[in-house]
Amino acid sequence: MCHRSSHFLLGVLVLVLLSSTGPQLFSADLPLLAVPNIAAKDVAATAASVCRSMVEAALLKTGKFTVLSYTDVEEILAAQELSLSDCTDESCAIRLGKLLAADNIVVGELTGLGAGKMHLSLRLVNVTTGRTLAAEVEPVSSVETLEDSAFSAAYRLVGMRYTAGSQASSTDRGSVYVTAPQGRTLDVSVDGNAMGRTPLLIEDLSFGNHVLEATGDGYQYRKEISVRTTDVQDIVADVSQLRGNLYLAVEPADASGWALTVDGNKAAAGLLRDLAVGDHRVAASGGGWTYQGTATVKQDTTVRLSVRLRPAGTLVVVLPEGASARVISPSGDATEVASKAETTLDVGTYTVEVTHPDYDPYREQVEVKQNARVSLEPRLEHSEAYRVRQALAALESTRKVTASRRTSAIVLGIGGVGAAVVGLGIGLLAEYLVQSTARAAENAYASYTAATDPDVAHQLGDTLSGFRLRVEHWRGVRNASLVGAAAFALTASLSLAVAPTTRQIDAEIQRLRGGER
């Protein structure tokens, strides 16, 4: 008897290990169920533990639930720093079920009756309502029949009939068809045994949990699969589909008004299921609290992250256009902030630095208090460089106007000089004509006075009259030309004399530019 019992217990323990190698696949179509513990009363704790594993395996085999494996339960509770040993009654089991996000739990007791006999009592309880949905009691005649008794009680608990030994029936086999994403060719193994390369049909897999791996060219996919039907199950060995769980524990417990986000999406404290493997950004803010952190989700594991909220307030900096600002924390970390943007900061004293090309650097300390809003609108002073640039701009504008006026005066002066030269030339020519005409008139007059012939004298008299008229004409031209030349010369002199100069402006510009450098 002892020899048979030891072999039986060894086989049961092997089944326990197989059933607890990792968490089950979570199905959105089936209710999630957990079997946290089977209490031991007047029996060995080992027997109760074996019984719990048998009940879990039986409920999985019914196909009516997604069963949270014992290993998964322990991992989730460990992430929450809890232990099954601390929970022995039904109310505690229901609280555990809520922490595990299970829909239902099975609670039970294995009681010793003496002479190797026992009886097993099971109850199916809804976690939300706390109501008992079903209850069963199964006699256990000996340790050898513990397996069949556990399966029978579990099946009846969900309204099904169990035939002894059917869990090992040769018909309880399934198949999986494994493919790889993006046309990869991967080596596939099941439970450590090489099966072939993708795409691959794997047949004759026993009902239960199996570890499927697909590797190749640095690509590694590992997933626990659940085989519970004879239908072919399609599996795409896609790393991006690997999932894990994250438990967010928020501290302090009495904090309120905050909101959680995971990767920018709203989330709730507690257990988050089916998150993609990898890093996830976790943030909390509101109610005078803040938190920023990263959680690394691992495959088929529940990771715990302590969200330790820190007292926080809000800072708003109003900036002129073109200015930039940064906020320096007490530890020296600097954060760029935008104008009028609300920035959530830990409680403390911060230094605000504002820079702008046209203003002197600005620094001010502000105190951020919990759940309070601080608004800062710096009063900036124009910098010396800005004032120099403004003065230079004004001088450059004045210089342009002055240079334009100077050019006009010079042009007018040069024109006046030219006109005076021309006038003087005309006057000199006219004077020459006056002199030559006067000499011709004197010669004609001498001839006139010497003439004895009246006709000749008359003719010479007409000539003298013509000379007198020409002399008067050229004298008039000469006088007018000389007056005009004098007037143009005077105008040119005045224009050149009053032509504005840019020397002082240039000197001032040069001085300012030297100071600007």
Secondary structure, 3 states (H helix, E strand, C coil): CHHHHHHHHHHHHHHHHHHCCCCCCCCCCCCEEEEEEEEEECCCHHHHHHHHHHHHHHHHHHCCCEEECHHHHHHHHHHCCCCHHHCCCHHHHHHHHHHCCCCEEEEEEEEEEECCEEEEEEEEEECCCCCEEEEEEEEECCHHHHHHHHHHHHHHHCCCCCCCCHHHCCCCEEEEEEECHHHCCCEEEECCEEEEECCEEEEEEECEEEEEEEEECCEEEEEEEEECCCCEEEEECCHHHCEEEEEEEEECCCCCCCEEEECCEEECCEEEEEEECEEEEEEEEECCEEEEEEEEECCCCEEEEEEECEEEEEEEECCCCCCEEEEECCCCCEEEECCCCEEEEECEEEEEEEEECCEEEEEEEEEECCCCEEEECCCCCECHHHHHHHHHHHHHHHHHHHHHHHHHHHHHHHHHHHHHHHHHHHHHHHHHHHHHHHHHHHHHHHHHHHCCCHHHHHHHHHHHHHHHHHHHHHHHHHHHHHHHHHHHHHHHHHHHHHCCCCHHHHHHHHHHHHHHC
